[in-house]
Amino acid sequence: MDFTFNEEQQAVQEAVEGVFTGRVTPDRVEEVEATEDRVDRELWADLAAADLLGLAVPTEYGGGGFGMVELSLVLEGQGRCVAPVPLWASLVLGALPVAEFGSDAVRAELLGGVVAGTTVLTAALADVAGDLAVGGPGRPSVVATAIDGGVQLSGTAFAVPYAHVADRVLVPATVDGGAVVAVVDPRASGVSVERAATTNREIHPHLHFDGVTVGADDLLAGGDPARGAEVRDWILERAWTGLCALQVGITEAAVAQTAEYLNTREQFGLPLATFQATKMRAADAAIDTEAVRVTTWQAAWRLDNGLDTERAVTVASWFAAESGQRVVFATQHLHGGMGADISYPIHRYFLWGKQIELLLGSPSAQLARLGRQVTAELTDQRVPA
């Protein structure tokens, strides 16, 4: 398969490298992690100035009109330096579904701000994704009650990425006859935000809803409960693929840093890279990284070209979870005692890789999901006796 990027995609790669290189250092990441929000706002402004936040936003709202491949290039760049900014949350979980399913009023209100870097979006997907991954129906834990002109939300959405800095949160909710996805202001009356830190030191708060009113214009896909599963699956496929792109960058950087370490660190008067055990372990990590890469680009390309993506996204998600965690574990282990130092840069890659492994489903859950998809496909293709 030819995974050569076209000229526009190569330009995106160069722009991403230009923004992240030199701006995101281990010292800078540590400095940002010590702040209340744990968001590098200076980097966020730089990304907006480079027109990278609006890559996948439609051109009529000031964006580039590109797709998942171009957006994945930005996420890959973020993963290489584990930059503490809400790219995945705002662009993949928020901007993409708003552009696809939002009302004209919501699109006009939010998408221009996303491009400019003044509006941050996110979505509450943890419960839905976790339930789907283990074979459940993917029913949201938040409940919506229909009222004149909209719905009222009650319940709790757990572990919502960057909800503490978000201007709007996309909240799937169960309603009679199906589900809806509501665009909610986290500072609205009836919403309370409970701070929660994650494995990789990001803030993913729990949102509690107590009779929060959401108007009809703020419901994706016109608030049609029959389309709730369609909207949910559309968002999740891109959410999983975006995580895979992050994992590509994380594993690639972890392997590169480990190779440099093994070539410079000596034991018994020889570089660690000369020992067969370290060479084989590092080689396995490099192979795993390529597996994550090729399956990720396959999924992103199929999403952009309107092809069937269910199995491709699940395969990519399994490799990102299974092979990804194997890479970050191996690279940390190959650093020996230095890898055990939680302030050493390689440890942060381990934390990010582990976070992605579990964020929207574990490797075993993704593998079981793939098995169900393959079984369903084989059953559909059986010729009646």
C-alpha positions in Angstrom: 0.0 0.0 0.0 1.2 3.5 -0.8 1.1 5.8 2.3 2.9 8.7 0.6 1.4 12.0 1.6 0.4 14.5 -1.0 1.9 18.0 -1.1 -0.8 19.6 1.1 -0.3 16.8 3.7 3.4 17.3 3.6 2.9 21.0 4.2 0.8 20.1 7.2 3.6 17.9 8.5 6.1 20.7 8.1 3.9 23.2 9.8 3.3 20.8 12.7 7.0 20.2 13.1 7.7 23.9 13.0 5.3 24.7 15.8 6.1 21.9 18.2 9.9 21.8 17.7 11.7 23.8 20.3 8.5 25.0 21.9 7.7 21.8 23.7 10.5 20.6 25.9 10.4 18.3 29.0 11.0 21.4 31.2 8.1 23.2 29.5 5.8 20.2 29.9 6.7 19.9 33.6 6.0 23.6 34.0 2.6 23.4 32.4 1.7 20.3 34.5 2.3 22.4 37.6 -0.4 24.9 36.7 -4.1 24.6 37.7 -5.4 24.0 34.1 -2.5 21.9 32.9 -2.9 23.5 29.4 -0.1 25.1 27.5 -2.0 28.2 26.4 1.0 29.8 24.6 1.3 26.7 22.4 -2.4 26.7 21.8 -2.1 30.3 20.5 0.8 29.2 18.3 -1.2 26.4 16.8 -4.1 28.8 16.0 -1.7 31.3 14.4 -0.3 28.5 12.2 -3.9 27.7 11.1 -3.6 24.1 12.5 -6.7 24.2 14.7 -9.0 24.8 11.8 -7.6 22.2 9.4 -10.7 20.0 9.4 -13.2 22.9 9.9 -15.3 23.7 6.8 -13.9 26.6 4.7 -17.1 28.7 5.2 -16.2 29.0 8.9 -12.6 29.9 8.2 -11.1 26.4 8.3 -9.1 24.4 5.8 -11.8 21.9 4.9 -9.4 19.0 5.2 -10.1 15.6 6.8 -9.1 13.0 9.3 -5.7 12.3 7.7 -4.6 15.9 8.0 -5.9 16.1 11.5 -4.1 12.9 12.4 -0.8 14.5 11.3 -1.3 17.2 13.9 -2.1 14.6 16.6 0.9 12.5 15.7 3.0 15.6 16.1 1.5 16.3 19.5 2.2 12.7 20.5 5.9 13.0 19.6 6.4 15.6 22.3 3.4 14.8 24.6 2.3 18.4 24.4 -0.3 19.3 27.1 -3.0 20.9 24.8 -6.6 19.7 24.1 -6.2 18.9 20.4 -7.9 15.6 20.5 -10.8 16.8 22.7 -11.5 20.1 20.9 -10.9 19.1 17.3 -11.9 15.5 17.1 -14.5 15.1 19.8 -15.9 18.6 19.4 -15.4 20.4 16.1 -15.8 17.4 13.7 -19.3 16.4 14.9 -20.4 20.0 15.3 -19.4 20.6 11.7 -21.2 17.4 10.5 -24.3 17.4 12.6 -24.7 20.8 14.3 -27.4 23.3 13.5 -26.5 26.4 11.5 -26.7 28.4 14.7 -24.3 26.2 16.6 -21.9 25.9 13.8 -21.8 29.7 13.3 -21.4 30.2 17.1 -18.6 27.7 17.7 -16.5 26.8 14.7 -15.0 30.2 14.0 -13.8 30.3 17.6 -12.2 26.8 17.2 -10.2 28.0 14.3 -9.1 31.1 16.1 -8.2 29.2 19.3 -10.6 31.1 21.4 -13.2 28.2 21.7 -12.4 24.8 23.2 -14.8 21.9 22.7 -14.9 18.4 24.1 -17.3 15.4 24.4 -18.5 13.0 27.1 -17.8 9.6 25.6 -16.2 7.5 28.3 -19.3 5.6 29.4 -20.7 5.1 25.9 -17.4 3.9 24.5 -16.7 1.6 27.4 -20.1 0.0 27.2 -19.8 -0.6 23.4 -16.3 -2.0 23.7 -17.5 -4.8 26.0 -20.5 -5.6 23.8 -23.1 -3.5 25.4 -25.6 -1.3 23.6 -23.6 1.9 24.2 -26.4 3.6 26.1 -25.3 7.0 27.7 -25.6 7.3 31.5 -27.0 10.8 31.2 -30.8 10.9 30.7 -32.6 13.5 28.6 -36.3 14.3 29.2 -38.1 15.9 26.3 -39.6 19.4 27.0 -41.1 22.1 24.8 -38.3 23.5 22.7 -35.6 21.0 23.8 -34.6 18.6 26.5 -33.5 18.5 30.1 -30.4 16.6 31.2 -29.9 14.6 34.4 -27.1 12.3 35.5 -23.3 12.2 35.4 -20.9 12.1 32.6 -17.6 10.7 33.8 -14.0 11.6 32.8 -14.7 14.3 30.2 -11.4 15.4 28.6 -10.5 19.1 29.4 -14.1 19.9 30.5 -12.7 22.4 33.0 -11.5 24.6 30.1 -14.1 23.8 27.5 -16.6 26.3 26.3 -19.0 23.6 25.2 -19.3 19.8 25.8 -21.1 17.3 23.6 -23.1 15.1 25.8 -24.8 11.9 24.6 -28.0 11.3 26.5 -30.6 8.5 26.6 -34.1 9.6 25.6 -37.4 7.8 24.9 -37.0 6.2 21.5 -33.2 6.4 21.3 -30.6 9.0 22.2 -29.6 12.6 21.5 -26.3 14.4 21.6 -26.6 17.8 23.3 -24.2 20.7 23.1 -23.9 22.0 26.7 -22.2 25.0 28.3 -20.4 23.5 31.3 -21.0 26.8 33.2 -24.8 26.7 32.7 -27.2 26.5 35.6 -27.5 23.0 36.9 -24.0 21.8 35.7 -21.3 21.1 38.3 -17.7 20.2 37.4 -15.8 17.7 39.6 -12.1 17.9 39.0 -10.4 14.6 38.2 -6.8 13.9 37.1 -5.8 11.1 34.8 -2.9 8.7 34.3 -1.0 11.1 32.0 -1.7 14.1 34.4 -4.4 15.7 32.3 -7.6 16.9 33.9 -10.7 15.0 32.8 -13.5 16.2 35.1 -16.8 14.5 35.9 -19.8 16.6 34.9 -23.0 16.4 37.0 -26.3 17.5 35.4 -29.3 18.5 37.5 -32.2 19.4 35.2 -30.0 21.3 32.7 -32.1 22.7 29.9 -30.8 22.4 26.3 -32.6 24.1 23.4 -33.5 22.4 20.1 -30.7 24.3 18.2 -28.2 22.8 20.6 -29.0 19.1 19.7 -27.0 17.4 17.0 -28.8 15.9 14.0 -31.8 18.0 14.8 -32.4 16.1 18.1 -33.8 13.1 16.3 -33.6 10.2 18.8 -33.6 7.7 15.9 -30.2 9.1 14.7 -28.6 9.0 18.1 -26.7 5.8 17.5 -25.6 7.0 14.1 -24.1 10.2 15.6 -22.5 8.3 18.4 -20.8 5.8 16.2 -19.6 8.6 13.8 -18.0 10.4 16.6 -16.5 7.3 18.2 -14.8 6.1 15.0 -13.0 9.4 14.7 -12.3 9.5 18.4 -10.6 6.1 18.3 -8.7 7.0 15.2 -7.5 10.2 16.7 -6.2 8.3 19.7 -4.4 6.0 17.4 -2.7 8.9 15.7 -1.5 10.2 19.1 -0.2 6.8 19.9 1.8 6.8 16.6 3.7 9.9 17.7 4.2 8.6 21.3 5.6 5.3 20.3 7.8 6.7 17.5 9.3 9.3 19.9 9.8 6.7 22.7 11.6 4.3 20.4 13.8 7.1 19.0 14.7 8.3 22.5 15.5 4.8 23.6 17.7 4.1 20.6 19.7 7.3 21.5 19.9 6.2 25.1 21.1 2.7 24.3 23.8 4.1 22.0 25.2 6.4 24.5 24.8 4.6 27.9 27.6 2.1 28.6 27.8 -1.1 30.6 31.0 -3.1 31.1 32.7 -0.6 28.9 30.4 -1.1 25.9 27.3 0.8 24.7 24.0 -0.9 25.8 23.0 -1.0 22.1 25.7 -3.7 21.5 24.0 -6.3 23.7 21.7 -8.7 21.9 18.9 -8.5 24.4 18.6 -4.8 24.2 18.8 -4.8 20.4 16.1 -7.4 20.1 13.8 -5.6 22.6 14.2 -2.3 20.8 13.6 -4.0 17.4 10.4 -5.5 18.6 9.3 -2.0 19.8 10.1 -0.5 16.4 8.1 -3.2 14.7 5.1 -2.6 17.0 5.3 1.1 16.3 5.1 0.4 12.5 2.0 -1.8 13.1 0.3 1.1 15.0 1.3 3.5 12.2 0.1 1.4 9.2 -3.3 0.5 10.8 -3.9 4.1 11.9 -3.4 5.6 8.4 -5.6 2.8 6.9 -8.4 3.8 9.3 -8.0 7.6 8.7 -7.8 7.2 4.9 -11.0 5.1 4.9 -12.8 7.6 7.0 -11.9 10.4 4.6 -12.9 8.4 1.5 -16.4 7.3 2.7 -15.5 3.6 2.8 -16.6 1.0 5.4 -14.5 1.8 8.5 -15.9 -0.3 11.3 -13.3 -3.1 11.2 -10.4 -0.8 10.1 -11.0 1.5 13.1 -11.2 -1.5 15.5 -8.1 -3.1 14.2 -6.2 0.2 14.5 -7.5 0.7 18.0 -6.4 -2.8 19.1 -2.9 -2.2 17.7 -2.7 1.2 19.4 -3.8 -0.3 22.7 -1.9 -3.6 22.6 1.2 -2.8 20.6 1.3 0.8 21.9 1.4 -0.2 25.6 4.0 -2.9 24.8 6.2 -0.2 23.2 6.0 2.3 26.1 6.6 -0.5 28.6 9.7 -1.8 26.7 11.2 1.6 26.1 10.9 2.6 29.8 12.3 -0.8 30.8 15.3 -0.4 28.5 16.1 2.8 30.3 16.8 0.7 33.4 16.9 2.8 36.6 16.5 6.0 34.7 13.1 4.7 33.4 11.9 4.4 37.0 12.5 8.1 37.6 9.0 9.7 37.2 10.7 13.0 36.3 12.7 11.5 33.5 11.2 12.3 30.0 10.7 8.6 28.9 8.3 8.1 31.9 5.9 10.7 30.5 5.6 8.7 27.2 4.8 5.6 29.3 2.0 7.5 31.1 0.6 8.8 27.8 0.7 5.4 26.1 -1.0 3.7 29.1 -3.6 6.4 29.1 -4.5 5.8 25.5 -4.5 2.1 26.0 -7.4 2.4 28.5 -9.1 5.7 27.6 -11.9 4.3 25.3 -11.5 0.6 25.8 -8.8 -1.9 26.7 -6.9 -4.2 24.3 -9.0 -7.2 25.3 -12.2 -5.3 24.8 -11.2 -4.0 21.4 -10.2 -7.5 20.3 -13.5 -8.9 21.5 -15.2 -6.1 19.6 -13.3 -7.1 16.5 -14.3 -10.7 16.9 -18.0 -9.7 17.1 -17.6 -7.6 13.9 -15.9 -10.5 12.0 -18.5 -13.0 13.2 -21.4 -10.7 12.2 -19.8 -10.2 8.7 -19.4 -14.0 8.2 -22.9 -14.6 9.3 -24.3 -12.0 6.9 -22.3 -13.6 4.0 -23.6 -17.2 4.6 -25.6 -18.6 1.8 -29.0 -19.9 2.9 -29.3 -23.7 2.7 
